Amino acid sequence: MIDHDINKSELTYYLNNIVKYDRLSGGKGELNALEFIQEELNKCGISNTLYKYPAYLSNPVYGKLYILEDSSKTEIEAKTRSFSKNTFGKEIKGELIYIDEGSLIDSIIEYNLKKTDLKKDLENKIVISESLNPISVLEVQNRGAIGFIQYWNGNENEIHEGIYNPIWGAPGYEDIDYYPRIPIIAINGKYGKKIVEKLSYERIDVSMCTVLEEGIQLIPILEANIEPKNDNDGKFILIGNHIDSWHYGATDNGTGNALALYLAKYYKSIISKFNIGVKIAWWSGHSNGRYAGSSAYAADKFEELLEGCIAYVNIDMPGLRGANDYTNISSGPSLIELSKQKIFEVTNQIGFYSGTVRGWDQSFQNIGITPYFIWGSTLEKNHPDTTNDTFMSWWWHTEKDLLKYSDMDVLEKDTILYISAINDLLLYGLNAFNIEELFKLIYDTLNEYNKEYFYIKNLDSLIDKVEETWGLFTSLEDTLNQDEKLNLIKLLNRIYYVSREIYLQDYALQEKPIPRLSEIFRIYESSNKIEYRFILDKHLTSEKNRVLNILIEVMRLLKSRTKEKL
């Protein structure tokens, strides 16, 4: 536990002074909130820097949707989405077609494999679907659709802001085609379900238009740096939270901003107890730039993150009204056991591993940095405030996200959990990591794929290599120094979490462990064309070799330690 009582009045003061601003990325309100935080850091003598990074932002202004009947037009309440095509207010018209999300492509690999073979069966049509996956939009536009309408699965009247773009942060030249080229409109679930039902027995024609502000601009990232007095070889924990919001964003993420500021002051007062430093960053570009701020920071600070960052702690949506479930653990495999201990210690709840998490400013997975508490409290499943069968609240990403939906008692408990968890990591450093568990999950995942898809191509040789590497690690674990352990963890995380290179970002799509391997197998199973399977075989071999290459690097690291022992 922690060694002091949480000052709720201080947390409340921070929260009230942050959420009085509308904090859209790149806007004046966001900068005003950061200036307040920076003033508070300066009062406490906390070293801080305000960075500016270029980002491509897409800000929805408005979207309009009309049902066309004879000579009349009935307007349906609507919004547009970030990265929708901008029609500059010019209406497009077409017949409405419903497509169930389950029948749409949701994978980059599958989309690239099949896009040239897609039938042009949606020409001059406007598609309505519940799908939130940006790849679905790419599919329907390639089938000839001229617009896309997404309806929410929740029952609330509010329309949630959102984004249709799989590109994480700044695009590379190879990513340009993944931006939508058709306008996108969002409506609430009540209207959406009525329209879909009506489509089952009659034709509906609609018109729609969008207006967005788009462009490259500098966005601010505030970093507080709290260094220990003792030499720590540059080791630190990075704590992040996004300062930008949709509208006033009291619980997403004003509560997180206030908690992060509280942590900065707390660790400034006790950092002398530890040999590991703390960096706290307030990200911009989270929502309308697809994690642009944390991604730019990861690229700019690549060397120090690679060499020194032992874990990334994320604070997003703490302190929600009614949030009393702490069981959904989002930490990386090597920190799951520690996370379980801290959750039980603070809440008396027994947590479970939720699996890999993409999104949530996880811009550090390609570098191999372990996530540690991507979130804290959540709403229980089936809680009356949840929406769309998630733990998100019905006011999430809407104008209704105001102070009355925060709860200072819940925020206090979240603060206790974060402090208790971070303190243990600062105290024990890399000795707190269970590297065995990371090896085990990689081994189990490969075995699962090997059994489930054995008829495609077996993974026996790769599994044997994991087992061999794991055995060597077990015999040498006690002899490894801190740098060697950190290097080892980051190498294994790159196998477990991502498929692209260390200096890039994977796409903003939720995937299973060892993502490219899992996707190739899933698509292979449903692909009957020999040409598809030939291409997938090539990529399967490439992915096996990528994992093998990392394992060989791990082996080299461990064998160098073996020679020292001899």
Phi, psi and omega in degrees: 000182183258162190261017176206159177281143177287133179272093184294329180294325177291316176301317180297317178300315179299312183300313182300325182277347177268316187277004174281356179248139167283117195248049176296140180308132177081001183263172182293321181298321177299316180293323177298318179295319178294324178296321176298314180297318181296322176298318179294322177296316180297322178301326182268002180071029181269122179300132181210155180223137175257110179267156173233126181236142175288140180215148174268112183250148177229107184256115176296134174258302172199160172225144178231143180225133180232136169271127183259122178225115184053244181256007183256158177232126177249119182280135174253132180302131187207164171224165170257173183246151172304136178073010166297156169295140179269118176268000180055035177086355179280128183281142169245148184236146178186167175285139182272134180232129177270133173230123179296138183301329182294342181261002180260151178292136180233014185230136176301317182298311182295321179299312180295327181292321191251352191299326180285345180259001182293135178287147177271063186264003181239021183300129180064018177257156173246126186265137170244135182203159174274357185295132175259002185276126182295337179291331177300321179294319179298322179296308186293328178292327177284344175268004173104358181298147181254355179195162182222130177242123179253128175248144185280146181276349177282171183257002182286160179283335185294150174252124184277134172292155180189190190214138175240094183188118181275358187277124183274112179071218182288139180283150166266170181298334181280353184260349191304321183290352181271358172282138178299146178242014175232153179290146182235133180237144175243138175228166181281168185294326182298310178295317183301314182293323177296318180295315181297319178298316180296326180296338181291344181228355175206158179284141175233131173252142181225162167231153184209156175209160181223152171223127179224154170255120186230150175158175180266127176213163179281133176242148185267138172236119178262128180238127171259134184240115182243105186261142176288158179288326181279155177295126182239014181055028177078011181282139180204161170257134176260127176247126183234153176201142182271128181277332180285156182210169164273119179064226185272345170041059183295317181258353176218080019217039180302319177299321178292322178297318179293318179298317181297320178295320177298318179297321180301313180295318181298312184286334172300324184279339185235005187298337180295345178283347189238163176254006181241140182273173178228129170243135179237127183236138174255111187277146167250170176072018181293310190266308185265010176227008180051063176064033184298321184291309181294327178292317178295320178298317180299321179288317182292321184258026188307310186296313182290329176291318179294318185277328192238338186281121183267339178194154175246120177257127180247139179240111182216124176063041172284166171069027176286146173301127176084359182279106181229017180252119180245013190277344186272090189273126184254003182291163178290160184308321184286349178241012180296313183298317177297320179297316178301315180300315184291321179296316179295320181297320185271324189242348184069017178258152180258116184271164176226156182283123183276353182094185182293146180233124172253156187094197173055037181057035175278064183274009188241007182287324178296329176286342177097012183281134184284128173287143179220105184060079174292330173214173178244258180287150174220163173287141178295151176302136180072009172299142183299341180268357180280166180216149172057035178057037177232182172266010175288152179273158179293340179268358180303134178060033177228172177294344183279354182285082186240173185306327184295345179263006172263161181221115185292333176292319177293319179296324176298314180294320176300319180297317178299316181297312181298315181296314181299317181292315182292322180303317180296322180290322176293324183287315187259347178057221184289348175289346178279348183277139174258087184292331177304319182294325177293314174303314184298316182291325174296314180298312181295321180296314178297320178296319179297314178296322182296322181282318185289326185238034187300332183285349179274297180191123186283157183249021186306317184294322179290320178297318178300322181292320176298316181297318179297315180295318179298317179297318179294320177301314182302323181284342185244358189307316185290345182263351184284137176274178186297319180295320180293319178296317181296316179299317181297313180300317183292323177296314181292323177298326179291331172289314191286322191260326195225170179234341180270178186290165185298331185263005179248184174238134169294167182284161183275064181226133180290129181222170180276171176303150186049065198301316184293322179298314181296321181291318180299314180299315183298318182286321180305318184300326184260005183258121181262341183287132181297329180294319178298313183293327177297315179294316180296324176301318179299315182288330175296315178296319179298318181291321175300320180289327175298312179297318179299319180299318178293320179296323177296322177296320176298316180300318179299317179300314183289321181291330176296325177291324178298318180296321179297323180296321181288000000 
